[in-house]
Amino acid sequence: MGLLDGKVMIVTGAGGGIGREHALAMSKEGAAIVVNDLGGSRDGSGSGGTMADGVVEEIRAAGGEAVANYDDVSSVEGGLSILQSGLDAFEKVDGVVNNAGILRDKSFANTTEEMWDIVVKVHLKGTYCVTHAVYNHLKQRNAGGVIINTSSTSGLDGNFGQGNYGAAKAGIAGLSRCLAIEGKKYGIRVFILAPVAHTRLTEDLPGFEKLATAMNPALVSPLVVYLASDLAADHSGKTFFVGGGRIAEMKVVTAKGITKVEDGGVWTPEEIAGRMSAGEILLPE
């Protein structure tokens, strides 16, 4: 018996890297998998079915069930078609792992509009397009379900040269937190991942070339299996850092701060400076 027996899961960007590991790990636990991958390069150019087909063959060779899909996640039509692939093959879908992504890294001053638009389109709009289709299917089925969205430490903590990517990933986190609130009444659980792994998206980033083994993408996927299972029923809305064997919840934290009651609550800049220096507004280091 597997943790995901009888479940049907979509994984976008599942032709390689972290997405492939997610697909293989969930299949091993009994889920039928829709392996979505456009088949392009890491900058978003090109397309093809080889990557998705290869993962489907791996899953089937191991005795699992899978179907390939090659649609672009960044259009509403693509999102609906990805869902339909699951319905055609398995008659239902129980959840999605939104993992598809590209990189167009550049320091902010050198970022072009095209570099901004395509990264936001694939990551943020792509997450919206696929999630919207799956969410409405889950809502109509009224049988619960799970949505696992991939954010990034670049969006949650920041990173040099990734303004476009970080903005998109922060947007995914915001969307996911709102969706977790809306989905609660329908039993739809929503989680946010901030994975760190050695993949073709990160292989030439500073430091990552030396971490291929320690940051194996396979180390991320056990958490995804757990979140997709009923074992994680009480943790919807949470954000998790995962990579290199470490799992940790990440939170947006608001300091206690201080409230002024005199003068109608109007602060002077000098008062703010004094309170700031006294550590009454900032979080403790």
Secondary structure, 3 states (H helix, E strand, C coil): CCCCCCCEEEECCCCCHHHHHHHHHHHHCCCEEEEECCCCCCCCCCCCCHHHHHHHHHHHHCCCCEEEECCCCCCHHHHHHHHHHHHHHHCCCCEEEECCCCCCCECHHHCCHHHHHHHHHHHHHHHHHHHHHHHHHHHHHCCCEEEEEECCHHHHCCCCCEHHHHHHHHHHHHHHHHHHHHHHHHCEEEEEEEECCCCCCCCCCCCHHHCCCCCCHHHCHHHHHHHHCHHHCCCCCCEEEEECCEEEEECCCCCCCCCCCHHHHCCCHHHHHHHHHCCCCCCCC
